[in-house]
Amino acid sequence: MTIADITDFHGHIERGADNATAFTVADSHNPGNMIPVSTGDLVGGSPYESAVEKDQPTLDMAKAWGLTISAVGNHEFDRGVADFNNRIADPSNGIDWLCANTSAANKSPDGLLSHVRDSTIRTVNGKRIGFVGALTDALGSVATPQITRDADLDERAVDAINRVARELKRSGKVDAVVALLHADASAAADIGRDVDVVYTGHSHAIKHGTTAGGAPIYEAGSFGRNMAVQDLIITGAGRRATVRVADVDLGNGTSHTAVDGVLGVEGLNAHPAQAAWMSAGAEENDEVSRAQHIYQAAATYANHTGSAVIGTLASGVNFDKQGSDKHGNTVGVLVADANRESIMKHVYAGNRLPVIGFSNNGSLRTPRLDMNGDGKVTVREVDSLMALQFKAAHETLTGRDVKRVLAEQFRRDDGRLERRWLGISSNVTYRYAECGTAGESGNADAAADTNADADECAADEHAAVRIVNLAVDGRPIADDDLVIIASNSYLLQGGDSYPAFRAGTNYGELNMPYSQPLHEYLAAHQGLTAVVAVPVGTQA
């Protein structure tokens, strides 16, 4: 029998026909004996065409492909665990969702994940194939605390897979076991001998590895651009069955990648080899036609709802996610400025406390704001940039905690100082000094500030830098000063590996999506010019 796996599709229904074609070609390789599977994040963080309809077009697309098995990914929970269980995992969508490492209570009929199971079995070509799924152990670092609590992962993912696979094999219920693990390929290393092949995801990479039990591991990229295709040659039955895994080269317009068994399928539906294949006698496929129709209908609706212009940019201006080393990403600064202005409008209109806006790189899903460069920013462009399901939020931090947040941008990697850029509102300036250096900046005030903050390095053995000369609106910020922070609900709960935000008090969420502050900001600042901010985060 044949397995064809995709992972981290993230609602990219514009490639749905390519995937339908690839599944069709995989089935033609072994007619009637192919099972399509997903390793999670089928939905969530999606392009506007799918996101504007809460990813229903993606669920319809999966049904058109014949996809009936998927691991649960973290983005399946973007709208909350209840939304996933009651809507996405509704049996009418036709997918068995697998997550063996959520608690048994959660999977009970009254549980929050009552539509999720440990495993599912398919009989193909006379053989019984068990599929077991699990979700990354690092859910807490990529989801809000509420989602993490509701998901209730009470067992290490690999341990859960080994437990369920052992039960399936030793009971004689299956002849082979396939594991679907929504985590990086490296996380599958300790999977034991009861699993015959592993598909992983989450990191959006193309990878290959081998488990402790000797099974091959495949990770098939993201966004519908790749597919892992393997034959399982099964001899015998039950506990006496032996399984050999063989990579499949489908040809017919698929391309090779750096990993054998993982194929490139982007553009496959329009590839000349497909026309040649059809003219050689292959019948036109209903799955491909349905996929095309689903995308066309979704695109028409998206164009209708997303074409309204929110704001305009000055000639030649755009805001990019990837900026220079000096300024970070300019769209991140823009979003941070919008967050700041929104909180000052809706929550705190005073001037006694300074207000800082933040945005995190992971919450921005497109490479730039004005995607077509026409100087007009539409609903579609903003909602595609900010496609996740966070809320606009605020909290209060001390000056000391703000410095800790800023310091968390920096990490040591093999002795080198590496930086992950936060979007920080343009009213903020600061400098940093590497831990273990004098950090003298040439003036007495800066030197005093540096010395005062030297204990930050001593207090945190993992700290790579200390922050000095922090100022907001030109006003120096002391450690005991209170600062209002404006951002999204995920970041302010310590997401994206910024735990210092968790020290905040007076946390609150606005009744608006995290994209709404940018909508309001663009509407209020027509003809927006480039962010002009003094360089921040320079070395002392």
Helices and strands as residue ranges (DSSP letters): E 2-6, G 13-15, H 16-29, E 34-38, H 48-51, H 56-65, E 69-71, G 74-77, H 81-83, I 84-88, G 91-93, E 96-98, H 104-107, E 116-117, E 119-124, E 127-135, H 139-142, H 145-151, H 157-170, E 176-182, G 185-188, E 197-200, E 206-210, E 216-220, E 226-235, G 238-240, E 242-247, E 255-256, E 262-264, G 268-270, H 272-279, H 286-306, E 309-312, H 330-346, E 355-359, G 361-363, E 376-378, H 379-385, E 391-398, H 399-407, E 410-413, E 416-419, E 423-424, E 428-434, H 444-459, E 465-472, E 475-476, E 482-488, H 489-492, G 495-497, G 499-503, E 505-513, H 516-524, E 538-539
